[in-house]
Amino acid sequence: MTVDGRQKAIGKVMSSSNVQVSNKSFRDLTVYKKAFELAMRIFQLSKEFPREERYSLTDQIRGSSRSVCICISEAYRKRLYKAFFVSKSSDADMENSETQSWLDFSHACEYITEEDYNILTEKSEEVGRMLNHMVENPEKYLTTKEKLEAR
């Protein structure tokens, strides 16, 4: 598959409607879609960062934004276990907060515009609210077996 083909496929995933947690893939979760979109936008913008930032700011902001998605996927696959689900969802929130700090630096160093900073920060805060809901209400995301045991 070409790069354009992958981007179109990702676009289709990103534009699909909201779905319930009972779906078969973490990719169906709205929080995953929003976090993925944010990470991809950060990747595109960070291509323009100065070369001297490559091993610091650029790698850090790309890594933390991608880690949000990775932690969500891990939490989803382990949602049979409440403690693990909460832990990984909390890790995703931590990575999201790290991304916000790197956005602060990117803006302060004038690597991203005020408009991009505001849009990305707003998107990151939205992802954070969704992750916080997952941490505070894990029973809404757990598999049926775990829900029965939690009663």
C-alpha positions as CSV (number, residue, x, y, z in Angstrom):
1,M,0.0,0.0,0.0
2,T,1.3,3.4,-0.9
3,V,1.7,6.3,1.6
4,D,-1.3,8.0,0.0
5,G,-3.3,4.8,0.3
6,R,-2.5,4.5,4.0
7,Q,-3.4,8.1,4.6
8,K,-6.7,7.6,2.9
9,A,-7.4,4.5,4.9
10,I,-6.5,6.4,8.1
11,G,-8.8,9.2,7.0
12,K,-11.7,6.8,6.6
13,V,-11.0,5.5,10.1
14,M,-10.8,9.0,11.5
15,S,-14.1,10.1,9.9
16,S,-16.2,7.2,10.9
17,S,-19.0,7.8,13.3
18,N,-18.8,7.3,17.1
19,V,-19.1,3.7,18.2
20,Q,-19.8,1.9,21.5
21,V,-17.0,0.4,23.5
22,S,-18.1,-3.2,22.7
23,N,-16.6,-3.0,19.2
24,K,-13.7,-5.2,18.3
25,S,-11.0,-2.7,18.0
26,F,-9.4,0.2,20.0
27,R,-9.4,2.0,16.7
28,D,-13.1,2.4,17.0
29,L,-12.8,4.4,20.2
30,T,-13.4,8.2,19.8
31,V,-10.6,9.0,22.2
32,Y,-8.2,6.9,20.1
33,K,-9.3,8.6,16.9
34,K,-8.9,12.1,18.4
35,A,-5.5,11.2,19.9
36,F,-4.3,9.7,16.6
37,E,-5.4,12.8,14.7
38,L,-3.6,15.0,17.2
39,A,-0.4,13.0,16.9
40,M,-0.5,13.1,13.1
41,R,-1.0,16.9,13.1
42,I,1.9,17.3,15.5
43,F,4.0,15.1,13.3
44,Q,3.2,17.2,10.2
45,L,4.0,20.5,12.1
46,S,7.2,19.2,13.7
47,K,8.7,18.5,10.3
48,E,9.3,22.2,10.1
49,F,11.2,22.4,13.5
50,P,14.9,23.3,13.3
51,R,17.4,20.5,12.9
52,E,19.0,21.3,16.2
53,E,15.7,20.3,17.9
54,R,15.7,16.9,16.3
55,Y,16.9,14.9,19.3
56,S,15.1,17.0,21.9
57,L,11.9,18.8,21.2
58,T,11.0,17.1,17.9
59,D,11.5,13.5,19.1
60,Q,9.9,14.2,22.5
61,I,6.7,15.8,21.2
62,R,6.3,13.1,18.6
63,G,7.0,10.3,21.1
64,S,4.6,11.6,23.8
65,S,1.8,12.3,21.4
66,R,2.1,8.8,19.9
67,S,2.3,7.2,23.3
68,V,-1.2,8.4,24.1
69,C,-2.5,6.2,21.3
70,I,-0.3,3.3,22.3
71,C,-1.5,3.4,26.0
72,I,-5.1,3.6,24.8
73,S,-4.7,0.5,22.7
74,E,-3.0,-1.4,25.6
75,A,-5.7,-0.3,28.0
76,Y,-8.4,-1.5,25.6
77,R,-6.9,-4.9,25.1
78,K,-6.6,-5.4,28.9
79,R,-10.0,-4.1,29.8
80,L,-10.8,-7.4,31.3
81,Y,-8.6,-6.3,34.3
82,K,-9.9,-3.1,35.9
83,A,-6.6,-2.1,37.6
84,F,-4.6,-2.6,34.4
85,F,-7.2,-0.6,32.4
86,V,-7.1,2.3,34.9
87,S,-3.3,2.2,35.0
88,K,-2.9,2.3,31.2
89,S,-5.6,4.9,30.8
90,S,-3.8,7.0,33.4
91,D,-0.5,6.5,31.5
92,A,-2.2,7.8,28.4
93,D,-3.4,10.9,30.3
94,M,0.2,11.4,31.6
95,E,1.6,11.2,28.0
96,N,-1.1,13.7,26.9
97,S,0.0,16.1,29.6
98,E,3.6,15.7,28.5
99,T,2.5,16.5,24.9
100,Q,0.8,19.7,26.2
101,S,4.1,20.8,27.9
102,W,6.0,20.2,24.6
103,L,3.4,22.2,22.8
104,D,4.1,25.0,25.3
105,F,7.8,24.9,24.4
106,S,7.1,24.7,20.7
107,H,5.0,27.8,20.9
108,A,7.4,29.7,23.2
109,C,10.3,28.9,20.8
110,E,8.1,30.2,17.9
111,Y,8.1,26.9,16.1
112,I,4.3,26.8,15.8
113,T,1.9,29.6,15.3
114,E,-0.5,30.9,18.0
115,E,-3.4,29.5,16.0
116,D,-1.8,26.0,15.7
117,Y,-0.9,26.1,19.4
118,N,-4.5,27.0,20.4
119,I,-6.0,24.3,18.2
120,L,-3.6,21.6,19.3
121,T,-4.0,22.5,23.0
122,E,-7.8,22.4,22.7
123,K,-7.6,19.0,21.0
124,S,-5.2,17.7,23.6
125,E,-7.5,19.0,26.4
126,E,-10.4,17.2,24.8
127,V,-8.5,14.0,24.7
128,G,-7.5,14.6,28.4
129,R,-11.1,14.9,29.4
130,M,-12.0,11.7,27.7
131,L,-9.1,9.9,29.3
132,N,-10.0,11.2,32.7
133,H,-13.5,9.8,32.1
134,M,-12.0,6.4,31.4
135,V,-9.9,6.6,34.6
136,E,-12.8,7.7,36.8
137,N,-15.5,5.4,35.2
138,P,-13.7,2.2,34.2
139,E,-16.8,0.1,34.6
140,K,-18.2,1.7,31.4
141,Y,-15.3,0.4,29.4
142,L,-14.6,-3.0,30.9
143,T,-15.6,-6.3,29.3
144,T,-18.8,-8.0,30.5
145,K,-17.0,-10.5,32.7
146,E,-15.2,-7.8,34.7
147,K,-18.5,-5.8,35.0
148,L,-20.1,-8.8,36.6
149,E,-17.2,-9.4,39.0
150,A,-17.2,-5.7,40.0
151,R,-20.8,-5.9,41.4
